[in-house]
Structures are given as structure tokens and as C-alpha cells.
Amino acid sequence: MAAKNYEAMLVFSVKNGDEAAQEVFNKFKALIEKNGTISNIDEWGKRKLAYDINYESEGYYVLVEYSAEPEFPAEFERVLGITDGVLRFLNTSK
């Protein structure tokens, strides 16, 4: 089956510092690269959240555009959901 294009908005916790958020992102970047191709990464950095999530008022935002087989996003979202340091994510097909 042909690869499809996806876009993922990821928000990481900064309670342990920006470097810790960057490390968590690098883990997911490697996961995407292993299963697909990244076409663009737009790191927004630390931003104020619209509302507190887990008593945190700031998050580290990253927008990733990638292509992968249609089976990959479900596994990607599963791993995002169980990883400490991920506050929110939205993964959509383009």
C-alpha cells in the first residue's frame, strides 16, 4: 500500500526543562524515521497553554509533517498516549 501524508501536533511537558522535552521529541522523531519519512519539522518551542494540563501552564510544541504506511499512525498514537512527558497530541492525515 502507498504511503500517506500525515501531520502531528505534539505538546510535551516542560516541568523537567526544555532539554527533557527535546529528548522525548527525539524519541518520537526516531520512531517516525524508522517507519516513514519526515518532510518538515516546525519546532514552536515553549508556549503558554490555553488551559492547565496536569497542573502545567506551559508546553513545548512541535509540528511534524511526515509520510508513512496507513498502519503506522495507530501505533504512533498508542505510544504517544502511554509516554510520560507527552501532554497532548493530534495526528491527522493531510
C-alpha positions as a Markdown table, in Angstrom:
| # | Residue | x | y | z |
|---|---|---|---|---|
| 1 | Met | 0.0 | 0.0 | 0.0 |
| 2 | Ala | 1.2 | 3.5 | -0.8 |
| 3 | Ala | 2.5 | 5.9 | 1.9 |
| 4 | Lys | 0.1 | 8.7 | 3.0 |
| 5 | Asn | 0.9 | 12.1 | 4.3 |
| 6 | Tyr | 0.3 | 13.0 | 8.0 |
| 7 | Glu | 0.7 | 15.9 | 10.3 |
| 8 | Ala | 1.2 | 15.6 | 14.0 |
| 9 | Met | 1.0 | 18.4 | 16.6 |
| 10 | Leu | 2.8 | 17.3 | 19.7 |
| 11 | Val | 2.8 | 19.1 | 23.1 |
| 12 | Phe | 5.5 | 18.0 | 25.6 |
| 13 | Ser | 5.8 | 18.7 | 29.3 |
| 14 | Val | 8.5 | 21.3 | 30.3 |
| 15 | Lys | 8.3 | 20.6 | 34.0 |
| 16 | Asn | 11.8 | 18.9 | 33.8 |
| 17 | Gly | 13.1 | 21.6 | 31.4 |
| 18 | Asp | 13.3 | 22.2 | 27.7 |
| 19 | Glu | 16.1 | 19.7 | 27.3 |
| 20 | Ala | 13.9 | 16.9 | 28.7 |
| 21 | Ala | 11.1 | 17.9 | 26.3 |
| 22 | Gln | 13.5 | 17.8 | 23.4 |
| 23 | Glu | 14.7 | 14.3 | 24.4 |
| 24 | Val | 11.1 | 13.0 | 24.4 |
| 25 | Phe | 10.6 | 14.6 | 21.0 |
| 26 | Asn | 13.8 | 13.0 | 19.7 |
| 27 | Lys | 12.4 | 9.6 | 20.7 |
| 28 | Phe | 9.3 | 10.1 | 18.6 |
| 29 | Lys | 11.3 | 11.6 | 15.7 |
| 30 | Ala | 13.4 | 8.4 | 15.6 |
| 31 | Leu | 10.2 | 6.3 | 15.7 |
| 32 | Ile | 8.8 | 8.2 | 12.7 |
| 33 | Glu | 12.0 | 8.0 | 10.8 |
| 34 | Lys | 12.1 | 4.2 | 11.4 |
| 35 | Asn | 8.6 | 3.8 | 9.9 |
| 36 | Gly | 8.3 | 6.6 | 7.4 |
| 37 | Thr | 9.8 | 9.9 | 6.1 |
| 38 | Ile | 9.7 | 13.3 | 7.8 |
| 39 | Ser | 9.1 | 16.1 | 5.3 |
| 40 | Asn | 9.1 | 19.0 | 7.7 |
| 41 | Ile | 9.6 | 19.8 | 11.4 |
| 42 | Asp | 8.4 | 23.1 | 12.9 |
| 43 | Glu | 9.5 | 23.5 | 16.5 |
| 44 | Trp | 7.5 | 26.2 | 18.1 |
| 45 | Gly | 9.3 | 25.8 | 21.4 |
| 46 | Lys | 7.9 | 26.7 | 24.8 |
| 47 | Arg | 4.4 | 28.3 | 24.7 |
| 48 | Lys | 1.7 | 29.1 | 27.3 |
| 49 | Leu | -1.1 | 26.5 | 27.2 |
| 50 | Ala | -4.7 | 27.8 | 26.7 |
| 51 | Tyr | -5.5 | 25.9 | 29.9 |
| 52 | Asp | -3.5 | 24.0 | 32.5 |
| 53 | Ile | -2.9 | 20.3 | 31.7 |
| 54 | Asn | -1.8 | 18.2 | 34.7 |
| 55 | Tyr | -1.2 | 21.4 | 36.6 |
| 56 | Glu | 1.2 | 22.7 | 34.0 |
| 57 | Ser | 0.7 | 26.1 | 32.3 |
| 58 | Glu | 3.4 | 25.7 | 29.5 |
| 59 | Gly | 4.2 | 23.1 | 26.9 |
| 60 | Tyr | 6.8 | 22.5 | 24.3 |
| 61 | Tyr | 5.1 | 22.5 | 20.9 |
| 62 | Val | 6.4 | 20.6 | 17.8 |
| 63 | Leu | 4.6 | 20.3 | 14.4 |
| 64 | Val | 5.8 | 17.3 | 12.3 |
| 65 | Glu | 4.8 | 16.5 | 8.7 |
| 66 | Tyr | 5.6 | 13.0 | 7.6 |
| 67 | Ser | 4.6 | 10.2 | 5.3 |
| 68 | Ala | 4.1 | 6.6 | 6.3 |
| 69 | Glu | 2.2 | 3.5 | 5.7 |
| 70 | Pro | -1.5 | 3.7 | 6.8 |
| 71 | Glu | -0.9 | 1.2 | 9.7 |
| 72 | Phe | 1.7 | 3.4 | 11.4 |
| 73 | Pro | -0.4 | 6.3 | 12.8 |
| 74 | Ala | -2.3 | 4.0 | 15.1 |
| 75 | Glu | 0.9 | 2.6 | 16.7 |
| 76 | Phe | 2.4 | 6.1 | 16.8 |
| 77 | Glu | -0.7 | 7.4 | 18.7 |
| 78 | Arg | -0.6 | 4.4 | 21.0 |
| 79 | Val | 3.0 | 5.1 | 22.0 |
| 80 | Leu | 2.3 | 8.8 | 22.4 |
| 81 | Gly | -0.6 | 8.0 | 24.7 |
| 82 | Ile | 1.5 | 5.9 | 27.1 |
| 83 | Thr | 4.6 | 8.0 | 27.2 |
| 84 | Asp | 5.4 | 10.2 | 30.2 |
| 85 | Gly | 6.1 | 13.8 | 29.2 |
| 86 | Val | 3.5 | 14.0 | 26.4 |
| 87 | Leu | 0.8 | 16.4 | 27.4 |
| 88 | Arg | -1.3 | 16.4 | 24.2 |
| 89 | Phe | -1.1 | 15.3 | 20.6 |
| 90 | Leu | -3.2 | 15.4 | 17.4 |
| 91 | Asn | -2.2 | 13.3 | 14.4 |
| 92 | Thr | -4.2 | 13.9 | 11.2 |
| 93 | Ser | -3.9 | 12.8 | 7.6 |
| 94 | Lys | -3.3 | 15.5 | 5.0 |
